[in-house]
Amino acid sequence: MERFEFLRENFTEVKEIIIKRYLKENNIPTKKLIIDFSFKDNKELFAPALLRGAIFDGYLCHNRQEIFFGVLFHNRIHPSYDKAYYKKLARFHLYNKSNRKNGNFILILADVPNINFKYEDLQHLYLTKRFIKSFEPAIEKNLMIIEKMKFNNNDFNEWYSVIK
């Protein structure tokens, strides 16, 4: 099985591993981590249009601080992701405002080696830079934090052995 197929077919498990590693590296307990968090439990706060597809890759409340996660593969950024992450960011911001919270939305850009995609490496580099640049206002206002995490072949092999 090619790496891309493995990541695509096991994205839920892989993103959980990635988020847990991020939390571990930042000394944050993973016990209360929720994968594929949705606002559906807070219907009274949102218009139905905001609820559709309102799923974050992860959610954790630690020391009264709410953290929402997104996970993307650094070398797999697609132009359509801008719109999807704007919607997530808008939902997150609305949630913070309506609940008088000061949570964090952390987007983890995971760099996984040796993944074959249809775009050239230079195009991926351009798309990643463009994606990050499009969120600069949110980053400057501390609405979004983008964290890059580099993984190696050993990490991938570990994921494969744990998941399969």
DSSP file with accessible surface (Angstrom, degrees, kcal/mol):
  #  RESIDUE AA STRUCTURE BP1 BP2  ACC     N-H-->O    O-->H-N    N-H-->O    O-->H-N    TCO  KAPPA ALPHA  PHI   PSI    X-CA   Y-CA   Z-CA
    1    1 A M              0   0  114      0, 0.0     2,-0.0     0, 0.0     0, 0.0   0.000 360.0 360.0 360.0 131.9    0.0    0.0    0.0
    2    2 A E     >  -     0   0  101      1,-0.1     4,-2.3     4,-0.0     5,-0.2  -0.359 360.0-115.3 -70.5 155.7    1.4    3.4   -0.9
    3    3 A R  H  > S+     0   0   48    111,-0.3     4,-2.8     1,-0.2     5,-0.2   0.889 114.8  54.3 -58.4 -43.6    1.8    6.0    1.8
    4    4 A F  H  > S+     0   0   46      1,-0.2     4,-2.6     2,-0.2    -1,-0.2   0.934 109.5  47.0 -59.1 -46.2   -0.8    8.3    0.4
    5    5 A E  H  > S+     0   0   72      1,-0.2     4,-2.8     2,-0.2     5,-0.2   0.918 112.2  50.8 -61.5 -43.8   -3.4    5.5    0.3
    6    6 A F  H  X S+     0   0    1     -4,-2.3     4,-1.7     1,-0.2    -2,-0.2   0.937 112.6  45.6 -59.2 -47.8   -2.5    4.6    3.9
    7    7 A L  H  < S+     0   0    3     -4,-2.8    -2,-0.2     1,-0.2    -1,-0.2   0.901 115.0  47.8 -63.9 -41.0   -2.8    8.2    5.1
    8    8 A R  H >< S+     0   0  143     -4,-2.6     3,-0.9    -5,-0.2    -2,-0.2   0.939 115.5  43.6 -65.4 -45.9   -6.1    8.7    3.3
    9    9 A E  H 3< S+     0   0  102     -4,-2.8    -1,-0.2     1,-0.2    -2,-0.2   0.739 124.8  34.5 -73.3 -23.5   -7.7    5.5    4.5
   10   10 A N  T 3X S+     0   0   15     -4,-1.7     4,-2.6    -5,-0.2    -1,-0.2  -0.019  75.2 128.8-121.1  31.1   -6.5    5.9    8.1
   11   11 A F  H <> S+     0   0   58     -3,-0.9     4,-3.1     1,-0.2     5,-0.3   0.873  71.1  55.1 -60.1 -39.5   -6.6    9.7    8.5
   12   12 A T  H  > S+     0   0   61      1,-0.2     4,-1.6     2,-0.2    -1,-0.2   0.941 113.3  41.3 -59.8 -46.4   -8.7    9.6   11.7
   13   13 A E  H  > S+     0   0   84     -3,-0.2     4,-2.0     2,-0.2    -1,-0.2   0.909 116.3  49.4 -68.0 -41.8   -6.1    7.4   13.4
   14   14 A V  H  X S+     0   0    0     -4,-2.6     4,-2.6     1,-0.2    -2,-0.2   0.928 109.6  50.2 -66.0 -43.3   -3.1    9.3   12.0
   15   15 A K  H  X S+     0   0   10     -4,-3.1     4,-2.8    -5,-0.2     5,-0.2   0.887 108.4  53.8 -66.3 -32.5   -4.4   12.7   13.0
   16   16 A E  H  X S+     0   0   67     -4,-1.6     4,-2.6    -5,-0.3    -1,-0.2   0.939 110.0  47.3 -63.6 -43.3   -5.1   11.4   16.6
   17   17 A I  H  X S+     0   0   44     -4,-2.0     4,-2.2     2,-0.2    -2,-0.2   0.923 113.4  48.7 -62.0 -42.6   -1.4   10.3   16.7
   18   18 A I  H  X S+     0   0    0     -4,-2.6     4,-2.3     2,-0.2    -2,-0.2   0.933 112.8  46.3 -65.2 -46.6   -0.2   13.6   15.4
   19   19 A I  H  X S+     0   0    0     -4,-2.8     4,-2.7     1,-0.2     5,-0.2   0.926 112.0  51.5 -64.1 -42.7   -2.3   15.7   17.8
   20   20 A K  H  X S+     0   0   78     -4,-2.6     4,-2.7    -5,-0.2    -1,-0.2   0.891 109.2  50.5 -62.3 -37.4   -1.2   13.5   20.7
   21   21 A R  H  X S+     0   0   73     -4,-2.2     4,-2.8     2,-0.2    -1,-0.2   0.925 109.8  50.4 -65.7 -42.3    2.4   14.0   19.8
   22   22 A Y  H  X S+     0   0   18     -4,-2.3     4,-1.1     2,-0.2    -2,-0.2   0.938 112.8  46.7 -58.4 -47.1    1.9   17.8   19.6
   23   23 A L  H  <>S+     0   0    0     -4,-2.7     5,-2.8     1,-0.2     3,-0.5   0.919 112.3  49.8 -62.9 -43.1    0.3   17.7   23.0
   24   24 A K  H ><5S+     0   0  166     -4,-2.7     3,-1.7     1,-0.2    -1,-0.2   0.921 108.6  52.3 -61.9 -44.1    3.0   15.5   24.5
   25   25 A E  H 3<5S+     0   0  109     -4,-2.8    -1,-0.2     1,-0.3    -2,-0.2   0.746 113.5  45.4 -64.2 -22.5    5.7   17.8   23.1
   26   26 A N  T 3<5S-     0   0   75     -4,-1.1    -1,-0.3    -3,-0.5    -2,-0.2   0.141 115.8-114.4-106.4  16.6    4.0   20.8   24.7
   27   27 A N  T < 5 +     0   0  149     -3,-1.7    -3,-0.2     1,-0.2    -2,-0.1   0.856  68.2 141.1  55.0  42.3    3.5   19.0   28.1
   28   28 A I      < -     0   0   31     -5,-2.8    -1,-0.2    -8,-0.1    -2,-0.2  -0.967  55.1-115.9-114.9 126.6   -0.3   18.9   27.8
   29   29 A P        -     0   0   73      0, 0.0     3,-0.2     0, 0.0    -5,-0.0  -0.304  16.4-156.2 -61.0 144.7   -2.2   15.8   28.9
   30   30 A T    >   +     0   0   50      1,-0.2     3,-1.9     2,-0.1   -10,-0.0   0.438  64.4 104.1-100.7   0.0   -4.0   13.9   26.2
   31   31 A K  T 3  S+     0   0  194      1,-0.3    -1,-0.2    29,-0.0    29,-0.0   0.833  85.4  39.7 -56.1 -39.1   -6.6   12.2   28.4
   32   32 A K  T 3  S+     0   0  154     -3,-0.2    -1,-0.3    29,-0.1    29,-0.2   0.239  82.4 136.3 -99.8  16.9   -9.5   14.4   27.5
   33   33 A L    <   -     0   0   26     -3,-1.9     2,-0.5    27,-0.1    27,-0.2  -0.426  38.3-159.0 -67.3 131.9   -8.8   14.7   23.8
   34   34 A I  E     -A   59   0A  78     25,-2.9    25,-1.9    -2,-0.2     3,-0.4  -0.969   6.0-149.1-112.1 125.8  -11.8   14.4   21.5
   35   35 A I  E    S+A   58   0A  34     -2,-0.5    23,-0.3     1,-0.2    22,-0.1  -0.752  78.9  14.4 -94.5 141.9  -11.2   13.5   17.9
   36   36 A D  E    S-     0   0A  63     21,-1.5    -1,-0.2    -2,-0.4    21,-0.2   0.961  85.6-166.8  58.7  56.4  -13.6   14.8   15.2
   37   37 A F  E     -A   56   0A  24     19,-1.3    19,-3.0    -3,-0.4     2,-0.3  -0.509   5.2-169.4 -75.0 138.6  -15.2   17.4   17.5
   38   38 A S  E >   -A   55   0A  22     17,-0.2     3,-0.6    -2,-0.2    17,-0.2  -0.939  30.4-136.0-129.3 152.8  -18.4   19.0   16.4
   39   39 A F  G >  S+     0   0    1     15,-1.0     3,-3.1    -2,-0.3     6,-0.2   0.348  74.3 111.7 -84.1   6.1  -20.5   21.9   17.6
   40   40 A K  G >  S+     0   0  128      1,-0.3     3,-0.7    14,-0.3    -1,-0.2   0.770  70.7  61.2 -57.0 -22.5  -23.7   19.9   17.1
   41   41 A D  G <  S+     0   0  127     -3,-0.6    -1,-0.3     1,-0.2     3,-0.2   0.595 102.0  53.7 -77.8  -9.3  -24.1   19.9   20.9
   42   42 A N  G X>  +     0   0   37     -3,-3.1     3,-2.0     1,-0.1     4,-0.5  -0.260  64.6 142.9-116.5  44.4  -24.3   23.7   20.9
   43   43 A K  G X4  +     0   0  138     -3,-0.7     3,-1.0     1,-0.3    -1,-0.1   0.806  65.0  64.1 -58.4 -31.4  -27.1   24.1   18.3
   44   44 A E  G 34 S+     0   0  151      1,-0.2    -1,-0.3    -3,-0.2    -2,-0.1   0.724 100.7  53.4 -67.2 -18.1  -28.6   27.1   20.2
   45   45 A L  G <4 S+     0   0   50     -3,-2.0     2,-0.3    -6,-0.2    -1,-0.2   0.670 106.6  54.0 -88.5 -17.2  -25.5   29.1   19.5
   46   46 A F  S << S-     0   0   16     -3,-1.0    -1,-0.0    -4,-0.5     5,-0.0  -0.900  76.8-117.0-128.8 149.7  -25.3   28.7   15.8
   47   47 A A    >>  -     0   0   56     -2,-0.3     3,-1.4     1,-0.1     4,-1.0  -0.473  42.4-109.9 -71.2 150.1  -27.3   29.1   12.7
   48   48 A P  H >> S+     0   0  100      0, 0.0     4,-1.4     0, 0.0     3,-0.6   0.848 117.2  61.7 -54.2 -33.4  -27.9   25.8   10.9
   49   49 A A  H 34 S+     0   0   57      1,-0.2     3,-0.0     2,-0.2    -3,-0.0   0.852 103.6  49.3 -63.2 -32.5  -25.5   26.9    8.0
   50   50 A L  H <4 S+     0   0   48     -3,-1.4    -1,-0.2     1,-0.2    41,-0.1   0.737 105.9  57.7 -77.6 -22.0  -22.7   27.0   10.5
   51   51 A L  H X< S+     0   0   37     -4,-1.0     3,-2.1    -3,-0.6    -2,-0.2   0.814  79.8 101.2 -78.3 -30.4  -23.4   23.6   11.9
   52   52 A R  T 3< S-     0   0  170     -4,-1.4     3,-0.1     1,-0.3    -3,-0.0  -0.363 105.6  -9.5 -61.0 122.0  -23.1   21.7    8.7
   53   53 A G  T 3  S+     0   0   61      1,-0.2     2,-2.3    -2,-0.2    -1,-0.3   0.700  85.5 156.2  66.8  19.1  -19.8   20.0    8.5
   54   54 A A    <   +     0   0    1     -3,-2.1   -15,-1.0    37,-0.0     2,-0.5  -0.478  21.0 142.1 -79.7  74.1  -18.6   21.9   11.6
   55   55 A I  E     -A   38   0A  72     -2,-2.3     2,-0.3   -17,-0.2   -17,-0.2  -0.966  34.7-163.2-122.3 129.4  -16.0   19.3   12.5
   56   56 A F  E     -A   37   0A   0    -19,-3.0   -19,-1.3    -2,-0.5    14,-0.2  -0.810  29.2-123.2-102.3 151.4  -12.6   20.0   14.0
   57   57 A D  E    S-     0   0A  10     12,-1.4   -21,-1.5    -2,-0.3     2,-0.3   0.800  89.5  -3.5 -66.1 -27.4   -9.9   17.3   13.9
   58   58 A G  E     -AB  35  69A   0     11,-1.4    11,-2.9   -23,-0.3     2,-0.3  -0.992  57.0-164.2-160.7 160.0   -9.5   17.5   17.7
   59   59 A Y  E     +AB  34  68A  28    -25,-1.9   -25,-2.9    -2,-0.3     2,-0.3  -0.987  11.3 172.4-148.3 141.1  -10.7   19.3   20.8
   60   60 A L  E     - B   0  67A   3      7,-2.2     7,-3.1    -2,-0.3     2,-0.6  -0.984  20.5-153.7-151.0 137.2   -9.3   19.5   24.3
   61   61 A C  E     + B   0  66A  54     -2,-0.3     2,-0.4   -29,-0.2     5,-0.2  -0.974  26.1 169.3-110.8 118.4  -10.1   21.5   27.4
   62   62 A H  E >   - B   0  65A  50      3,-2.7     3,-1.8    -2,-0.6    -2,-0.1  -0.993  67.1 -12.2-134.8 125.0   -7.0   21.9   29.6
   63   63 A N  T 3  S-     0   0  134     -2,-0.4    -1,-0.1     1,-0.3     3,-0.1   0.913 128.1 -55.9  51.4  44.6   -6.7   24.2   32.6
   64   64 A R  T 3  S+     0   0  232      1,-0.2     2,-0.5    -3,-0.1    -1,-0.3   0.618 114.6 120.9  65.2  14.1   -9.9   26.0   31.5
   65   65 A Q  E <   -B   62   0A  64     -3,-1.8    -3,-2.7    36,-0.1     2,-0.4  -0.943  55.3-145.8-109.6 123.0   -8.3   26.7   28.0
   66   66 A E  E     -B   61   0A  11     -2,-0.5    38,-2.5    -5,-0.2     2,-0.5  -0.772  14.0-168.2 -91.1 133.4  -10.1   25.3   25.0
   67   67 A I  E     -Bc  60 104A   9     -7,-3.1    -7,-2.2    -2,-0.4     2,-0.4  -0.985   4.1-166.3-125.2 124.2   -8.0   24.1   22.1
   68   68 A F  E     -Bc  59 105A   0     36,-3.4    38,-3.3    -2,-0.5     2,-0.4  -0.898  14.4-154.1-106.8 140.2   -9.4   23.2   18.7
   69   69 A F  E     -Bc  58 106A   0    -11,-2.9   -12,-1.4    -2,-0.4   -11,-1.4  -0.905  17.8-176.7-121.4 146.1   -7.2   21.3   16.2
   70   70 A G  E     - c   0 107A   0     36,-2.2    38,-3.2    -2,-0.4     2,-0.4  -0.964  12.9-158.2-127.6 147.6   -6.9   21.0   12.5
   71   71 A V  E     + c   0 108A   1     -2,-0.3     2,-0.3    36,-0.2    38,-0.2  -0.995  16.0 167.0-130.4 126.6   -4.4   18.7   10.8
   72   72 A L  E     - c   0 109A  14     36,-2.7    38,-3.2    -2,-0.4     2,-0.6  -0.979  39.7-114.1-131.0 149.9   -3.2   19.0    7.3
   73   73 A F  E >   - c   0 110A  20     -2,-0.3     3,-2.6    36,-0.2    38,-0.2  -0.756  24.3-140.3 -84.4 121.4   -0.3   17.3    5.5
   74   74 A H  G >  S+     0   0   33     36,-2.8     3,-0.7    -2,-0.6    37,-0.2   0.839 102.7  45.5 -49.9 -40.7    2.2   20.1    4.7
   75   75 A N  G 3  S+     0   0   27     35,-0.5    -1,-0.3     1,-0.2    49,-0.1   0.104 108.3  60.0 -95.1  25.5    2.9   18.5    1.3
   76   76 A R  G <   +     0   0   60     -3,-2.6    -1,-0.2    48,-0.1     2,-0.2   0.093  65.9 142.5-136.0  20.7   -0.8   17.9    0.5
   77   77 A I    <   -     0   0    2     -3,-0.7    51,-0.1    47,-0.1    50,-0.1  -0.471  30.2-166.1 -66.9 133.2   -2.2   21.5    0.7
   78   78 A H    >   -     0   0   53     -2,-0.2     3,-2.1    49,-0.1     4,-0.4  -0.915  30.9-116.8-120.5 147.3   -4.9   22.0   -2.0
   79   79 A P  T >  S+     0   0   50      0, 0.0     3,-1.0     0, 0.0     4,-0.4   0.816 112.4  61.6 -54.6 -30.2   -6.4   25.3   -3.1
   80   80 A S  T 3> S+     0   0   70      1,-0.2     4,-1.3     2,-0.2     3,-0.3   0.668  85.1  77.3 -73.0 -13.5   -9.8   24.3   -1.9
   81   81 A Y  H <> S+     0   0   62     -3,-2.1     4,-2.6     1,-0.2     5,-0.3   0.792  80.1  69.6 -68.4 -26.9   -8.6   24.0    1.7
   82   82 A D  H <> S+     0   0   21     -3,-1.0     4,-2.3    -4,-0.4    -1,-0.2   0.952 101.8  44.3 -52.8 -52.1   -8.6   27.8    2.2
   83   83 A K  H  > S+     0   0  155     -4,-0.4     4,-2.1    -3,-0.3    -1,-0.2   0.915 112.7  50.9 -62.6 -44.6  -12.4   27.9    2.1
   84   84 A A  H  X S+     0   0   44     -4,-1.3     4,-1.9     1,-0.2    -1,-0.2   0.911 113.7  44.5 -62.0 -40.6  -12.8   24.9    4.4
   85   85 A Y  H  X S+     0   0   12     -4,-2.6     4,-2.6     2,-0.2    -1,-0.2   0.807 107.9  57.7 -79.9 -24.4  -10.4   26.3    7.0
   86   86 A Y  H  X S+     0   0  106     -4,-2.3     4,-2.7    -5,-0.3    -1,-0.2   0.923 108.1  48.8 -63.3 -42.0  -12.0   29.8    6.8
   87   87 A K  H  X S+     0   0  100     -4,-2.1     4,-2.4     2,-0.2    -2,-0.2   0.927 112.3  47.2 -64.0 -42.9  -15.3   28.2    7.7
   88   88 A K  H  X S+     0   0   28     -4,-1.9     4,-2.7     2,-0.2    -1,-0.2   0.923 112.7  49.5 -63.6 -42.8  -13.7   26.4   10.6
   89   89 A L  H  X S+     0   0   15     -4,-2.6     4,-2.9     2,-0.2    -2,-0.2   0.909 110.3  50.7 -63.6 -40.6  -12.0   29.5   11.8
   90   90 A A  H  X S+     0   0   52     -4,-2.7     4,-2.7     2,-0.2     5,-0.2   0.922 111.8  47.5 -63.6 -41.9  -15.3   31.5   11.5
   91   91 A R  H  X S+     0   0    8     -4,-2.4     4,-2.5     2,-0.2    -2,-0.2   0.919 113.0  48.6 -64.5 -44.0  -17.1   28.8   13.6
   92   92 A F  H  X S+     0   0    1     -4,-2.7     4,-2.6     2,-0.2    -2,-0.2   0.940 112.8  47.5 -60.7 -46.9  -14.3   28.8   16.2
   93   93 A H  H  X S+     0   0   69     -4,-2.9     4,-2.7     1,-0.2     5,-0.2   0.919 112.2  49.3 -63.0 -43.6  -14.3   32.6   16.4
   94   94 A L  H  X S+     0   0   63     -4,-2.7     4,-3.0     2,-0.2     5,-0.2   0.913 110.8  50.9 -62.4 -41.4  -18.1   32.7   16.7
   95   95 A Y  H  X S+     0   0   19     -4,-2.5     4,-1.8    -5,-0.2     6,-0.2   0.935 111.2  48.1 -61.1 -47.3  -17.9   30.1   19.5
   96   96 A N  H  <>S+     0   0   11     -4,-2.6     5,-2.9     1,-0.2     4,-0.4   0.930 115.8  44.0 -58.8 -47.2  -15.3   32.1   21.3
   97   97 A K  H ><5S+     0   0  142     -4,-2.7     3,-0.9     1,-0.2    -2,-0.2   0.928 114.3  47.6 -65.8 -46.4  -17.3   35.3   21.1
   98   98 A S  H 3<5S+     0   0   46     -4,-3.0    -1,-0.2     1,-0.2    -2,-0.2   0.774 121.1  37.1 -70.9 -24.1  -20.7   33.8   22.0
   99   99 A N  T 3<5S-     0   0   53     -4,-1.8    -1,-0.2    -5,-0.2    -2,-0.2   0.317 107.0-121.5-106.5   6.8  -19.2   32.0   25.0
  100  100 A R  T < 5 +     0   0  231     -3,-0.9     2,-0.2    -4,-0.4    -3,-0.2   0.916  63.2 149.2  50.7  47.6  -16.8   34.7   26.0
  101  101 A K      < -     0   0  101     -5,-2.9    -1,-0.2    -6,-0.2    -2,-0.1  -0.647  48.1-151.6-105.5 164.6  -14.0   32.3   25.6
  102  102 A N        +     0   0  134     -2,-0.2    -5,-0.0    -3,-0.1    -6,-0.0  -0.480  40.2 156.1-131.9  59.3  -10.4   32.8   24.7
  103  103 A G        -     0   0    2    -11,-0.1     2,-0.4   -38,-0.1   -36,-0.2  -0.124  36.8-118.2 -79.1-179.8   -9.6   29.4   23.1
  104  104 A N  E     -c   67   0A  43    -38,-2.5   -36,-3.4     2,-0.0     2,-0.6  -0.964   8.2-155.1-122.7 140.1   -7.0   28.5   20.5
  105  105 A F  E     -c   68   0A   0     38,-0.5    40,-2.7    -2,-0.4     2,-0.6  -0.967  20.6-170.4-110.9 111.5   -7.4   27.1   17.1
  106  106 A I  E     -cd  69 145A   7    -38,-3.3   -36,-2.2    -2,-0.6     2,-0.6  -0.922   9.1-163.2-109.9 120.5   -4.2   25.2   16.2
  107  107 A L  E     -cd  70 146A   0     38,-3.1    40,-2.7    -2,-0.6     2,-0.6  -0.917   9.9-154.5-101.8 118.3   -3.6   24.0   12.7
  108  108 A I  E     -cd  71 147A   0    -38,-3.2   -36,-2.7    -2,-0.6     2,-0.8  -0.850   2.2-158.6 -96.0 120.0   -0.9   21.4   12.6
  109  109 A L  E     -cd  72 148A   0     38,-3.2    40,-2.6    -2,-0.6     2,-0.5  -0.884  15.0-157.3 -96.6 105.6    0.9   21.2    9.2
  110  110 A A  E     -cd  73 149A   0    -38,-3.2   -36,-2.8    -2,-0.8     2,-0.8  -0.754   4.9-153.4 -90.1 122.9    2.4   17.7    9.3
  111  111 A D  E     - d   0 150A  42     38,-3.2    40,-2.8    -2,-0.5   -38,-0.1  -0.862  17.9-179.7 -98.2 106.1    5.4   17.2    6.9
  112  112 A V        -     0   0    1     -2,-0.8     3,-0.4    38,-0.2    40,-0.1  -0.939  22.5-127.3-110.1 126.8    5.5   13.5    6.0
  113  113 A P  S    S+     0   0   33      0, 0.0    39,-0.0     0, 0.0    43,-0.0  -0.280  77.0  17.8 -75.1 156.8    8.3   12.3    3.7
  114  114 A N  S    S+     0   0  108      1,-0.2     2,-0.5  -111,-0.0  -111,-0.3   0.871  73.8 151.1  57.9  49.3    8.0   10.3    0.5
  115  115 A I        -     0   0   15     -3,-0.4     2,-0.6  -112,-0.1    -1,-0.2  -0.953  39.0-138.6-110.2 128.2    4.3   10.9   -0.3
  116  116 A N        +     0   0  114     -2,-0.5     2,-0.3     2,-0.0  -112,-0.1  -0.756  31.2 165.7 -90.4 122.0    3.4   10.8   -4.0
  117  117 A F        -     0   0   40     -2,-0.6     4,-0.1     2,-0.3   -41,-0.0  -0.849  46.7-113.4-126.8 168.1    0.9   13.4   -5.1
  118  118 A K  S    S+     0   0  169     -2,-0.3     2,-0.3     2,-0.1    -2,-0.0   0.695  92.8  78.9 -78.8 -17.5   -0.1   14.7   -8.4
  119  119 A Y  S    S-     0   0   45      1,-0.1    -2,-0.3     2,-0.0     2,-0.0  -0.653  87.1-108.8 -90.6 150.7    1.3   18.2   -7.9
  120  120 A E     >  -     0   0  145     -2,-0.3     4,-2.1     1,-0.1     5,-0.2  -0.327  30.5-110.7 -70.0 156.8    5.0   19.0   -8.3
  121  121 A D  H  > S+     0   0  134      1,-0.2     4,-2.3     2,-0.2     5,-0.2   0.895 118.0  52.7 -57.3 -41.8    7.0   19.7   -5.1
  122  122 A L  H  > S+     0   0  139      1,-0.2     4,-2.4     2,-0.2    -1,-0.2   0.883 107.2  52.0 -64.7 -36.5    7.4   23.4   -6.1
  123  123 A Q  H  > S+     0   0   85      2,-0.2     4,-2.9     1,-0.2    -1,-0.2   0.908 108.9  50.5 -66.7 -39.1    3.7   23.8   -6.6
  124  124 A H  H  X S+     0   0    9     -4,-2.1     4,-2.6     2,-0.2    -2,-0.2   0.914 109.2  51.4 -63.3 -41.0    3.1   22.3   -3.1
  125  125 A L  H  X S+     0   0   80     -4,-2.3     4,-2.4     2,-0.2    -2,-0.2   0.943 112.4  46.2 -60.4 -45.4    5.6   24.7   -1.6
  126  126 A Y  H  X S+     0   0  139     -4,-2.4     4,-2.8     1,-0.2     5,-0.2   0.934 112.9  49.3 -61.9 -46.5    3.8   27.6   -3.3
  127  127 A L  H  X S+     0   0    7     -4,-2.9     4,-2.6     1,-0.2    -1,-0.2   0.895 111.4  49.7 -63.4 -38.2    0.3   26.3   -2.2
  128  128 A T  H  X S+     0   0    3     -4,-2.6     4,-2.6     2,-0.2     5,-0.2   0.941 112.5  46.5 -65.8 -45.7    1.5   26.0    1.4
  129  129 A K  H  X S+     0   0  134     -4,-2.4     4,-2.6    -5,-0.2    -2,-0.2   0.915 114.3  48.3 -62.1 -42.6    3.0   29.5    1.5
  130  130 A R  H  X S+     0   0   86     -4,-2.8     4,-2.2    -5,-0.2    -1,-0.2   0.913 110.7  51.3 -64.1 -41.5   -0.2   30.9   -0.1
  131  131 A F  H  X S+     0   0    0     -4,-2.6     4,-0.7    -5,-0.2    -2,-0.2   0.952 113.2  44.2 -60.2 -49.6   -2.4   29.0    2.4
  132  132 A I  H >< S+     0   0   35     -4,-2.6     3,-1.2     1,-0.2     4,-0.2   0.925 112.1  53.0 -63.0 -43.2   -0.4   30.3    5.3
  133  133 A K  H >< S+     0   0  131     -4,-2.6     3,-1.7     1,-0.3    -1,-0.2   0.883 101.4  60.2 -61.3 -36.3   -0.4   33.9    3.9
  134  134 A S  H 3< S+     0   0   28     -4,-2.2    -1,-0.3     1,-0.3    -2,-0.2   0.744 108.1  45.7 -66.7 -18.2   -4.2   33.8    3.5
  135  135 A F  T <X S+     0   0    2     -3,-1.2     4,-2.4    -4,-0.7     3,-0.3   0.309  78.4 109.0-105.4   9.3   -4.5   33.3    7.2
  136  136 A E  H <> S+     0   0   77     -3,-1.7     4,-3.0     1,-0.2     5,-0.2   0.886  76.0  54.0 -54.6 -43.5   -2.0   36.0    8.3
  137  137 A P  H  > S+     0   0   75      0, 0.0     4,-1.6     0, 0.0    -1,-0.2   0.925 111.4  45.7 -59.3 -40.5   -4.7   38.3    9.7
  138  138 A A  H  4>S+     0   0   10     -3,-0.3     5,-2.9     2,-0.2     6,-1.2   0.886 113.5  49.8 -68.6 -35.5   -6.1   35.6   11.9
  139  139 A I  H ><5S+     0   0   53     -4,-2.4     3,-1.6     4,-0.2    -1,-0.2   0.932 109.4  51.0 -67.5 -44.0   -2.6   34.6   13.0
  140  140 A E  H 3<5S+     0   0  147     -4,-3.0    -1,-0.2     1,-0.3    -2,-0.2   0.829 111.4  48.1 -63.1 -31.4   -1.7   38.2   13.9
  141  141 A K  T 3<5S-     0   0  157     -4,-1.6    -1,-0.3    -5,-0.2    -2,-0.2   0.265 115.5-116.4 -93.1  11.5   -4.9   38.5   16.0
  142  142 A N  T < 5S+     0   0  123     -3,-1.6    -3,-0.2     2,-0.2   -37,-0.2   0.759  82.7 121.5  59.8  27.2   -4.1   35.2   17.7
  143  143 A L  S   <S+     0   0   38     -5,-2.9   -38,-0.5     1,-0.2     2,-0.4   0.727  77.8  27.3 -83.1 -26.3   -7.2   33.5   16.3
  144  144 A M        -     0   0    1     -6,-1.2     2,-0.4    -9,-0.1    -1,-0.2  -0.997  62.3-162.5-139.8 141.3   -5.1   30.8   14.7
  145  145 A I  E     -d  106   0A  51    -40,-2.7   -38,-3.1    -2,-0.4     2,-0.6  -0.994  10.6-155.9-121.6 127.8   -1.8   29.2   15.4
  146  146 A I  E     -d  107   0A  34     -2,-0.4     2,-0.5   -40,-0.2   -38,-0.2  -0.936  12.2-173.5-106.8 121.5    0.0   27.3   12.7
  147  147 A E  E     -d  108   0A  70    -40,-2.7   -38,-3.2    -2,-0.6     2,-0.5  -0.961  12.0-150.0-115.1 128.6    2.4   24.7   13.9
  148  148 A K  E     -d  109   0A 132     -2,-0.5     2,-0.4   -40,-0.2   -38,-0.2  -0.849  14.0-172.7 -97.9 131.9    4.7   22.8   11.6
  149  149 A M  E     -d  110   0A  12    -40,-2.6   -38,-3.2    -2,-0.5     2,-0.4  -0.995  11.1-148.8-126.0 129.4    5.6   19.3   12.6
  150  150 A K  E     -d  111   0A 148     -2,-0.4     2,-0.3   -40,-0.2   -38,-0.2  -0.825  14.0-171.4-100.2 133.7    8.2   17.2   10.8
  151  151 A F        -     0   0    7    -40,-2.8     2,-0.2    -2,-0.4    -2,-0.0  -0.879   5.7-153.3-120.1 155.0    7.9   13.4   10.7
  152  152 A N     >  -     0   0   78     -2,-0.3     4,-2.1   -40,-0.1     3,-0.2  -0.591  38.6 -87.3-119.5-177.4   10.4   10.9    9.3
  153  153 A N  H  > S+     0   0   65      1,-0.2     4,-2.7     2,-0.2     5,-0.2   0.852 125.1  56.5 -61.4 -35.0   10.2    7.4    7.9
  154  154 A N  H  > S+     0   0  119      2,-0.2     4,-2.2     1,-0.2    -1,-0.2   0.899 106.2  50.3 -63.9 -40.3   10.4    5.9   11.4
  155  155 A D  H  > S+     0   0   26     -3,-0.2     4,-2.6     2,-0.2    -2,-0.2   0.943 111.7  47.8 -60.2 -48.1    7.4    7.8   12.5
  156  156 A F  H  X S+     0   0   12     -4,-2.1     4,-2.7     1,-0.2    -2,-0.2   0.930 111.0  50.4 -60.9 -44.6    5.5    6.6    9.4
  157  157 A N  H  X S+     0   0   87     -4,-2.7     4,-2.4     1,-0.2    -1,-0.2   0.882 109.9  51.5 -61.4 -37.0    6.5    3.0   10.0
  158  158 A E  H  X S+     0   0  112     -4,-2.2     4,-2.5     2,-0.2     5,-0.2   0.929 109.4  49.4 -64.9 -44.9    5.4    3.3   13.6
  159  159 A W  H  X S+     0   0    7     -4,-2.6     4,-2.8     1,-0.2     5,-0.3   0.933 111.2  50.7 -57.6 -46.2    2.0    4.6   12.5
  160  160 A Y  H  X S+     0   0   98     -4,-2.7     4,-2.5     1,-0.2    -2,-0.2   0.923 112.2  45.3 -59.7 -45.4    1.7    1.8   10.1
  161  161 A S  H  < S+     0   0   85     -4,-2.4    -1,-0.2     1,-0.2    -2,-0.2   0.867 115.7  46.7 -69.9 -34.1    2.5   -0.8   12.7
  162  162 A V  H  < S+     0   0   99     -4,-2.5    -2,-0.2    -5,-0.2    -1,-0.2   0.908 119.8  38.0 -73.1 -40.1    0.2    0.7   15.3
  163  163 A I  H  <        0   0   37     -4,-2.8    -2,-0.2    -5,-0.2    -3,-0.2   0.888 360.0 360.0 -83.2 -39.5   -2.8    1.1   13.0
  164  164 A K     <        0   0  121     -4,-2.5    -3,-0.1    -5,-0.3    -4,-0.1   0.458 360.0 360.0 -86.8 360.0   -2.5   -2.1   10.9
